[in-house]
Amino acid sequence: MRVRDWMSPDPITVTPFTDVAEARRLLHRYGIRHLPVVDHGRVAGIISDRDVQITDAALDEMVRRTSAPGRAVPGEAVGEGVSVGTVMSSPAHMISDGESVEAASRLMLSRRISALPVIGDDGDLLGIITTTDCLLASLTPQHAM
């Protein structure tokens, strides 16, 4: 079984300059947990729902400490003006679409990550594969492919 058969093609992406708040909105709107970060057509990193949540706590604390009375309320518009590039995991671990699902599983396990951007031979982003995709692949009889 190949990664190309189990990945989600054409994933929603952001750039390093996208606001964290916008990334959070995209994750929520599409019910996904990972966004590849693309810069000039190449994968620059990846951001997860956990990156955004960790940032929430840090930004709430920062707003609380720096806000004058009557200014921003902690938790209000959290992530506005903070770029994805400051919180993304970079460089992202990636995998080729021709690799096996087993290789993707091993890479995710060894790196303790739960998603990999999938790239083609030219380095362009083709999709994303997650631990859930790998689990589904392992539960599917090979003759069904």
Stockholm file with secondary structure:
# STOCKHOLM 1.0

chainA/1-145         MRVRDWMSPDPITVTPFTDVAEARRLLHRYGIRHLPVVDHGRVAGIISDRDVQITDAALDEMVRRTSAPGRAVPGEAVGEGVSVGTVMSSPAHMISDGESVEAASRLMLSRRISALPVIGDDGDLLGIITTTDCLLASLTPQHAM
#=GR chainA/1-145 SS CBHHHHSEESCCCBCTTSBHHHHHHHHHHHTCSEEEEEETTEEEEEEEHHHHHHHHHHHHHHHHHHCCTTSCCTTTTTTTTCBGGGTSBSSCCCEETTSBHHHHHHHHHHHTCSEEEEECTTSCEEEEEEHHHHHHHHHSCGGGC
#=GC SS_cons         CBHHHHSEESCCCBCTTSBHHHHHHHHHHHTCSEEEEEETTEEEEEEEHHHHHHHHHHHHHHHHHHCCTTSCCTTTTTTTTCBGGGTSBSSCCCEETTSBHHHHHHHHHHHTCSEEEEECTTSCEEEEEEHHHHHHHHHSCGGGC
//
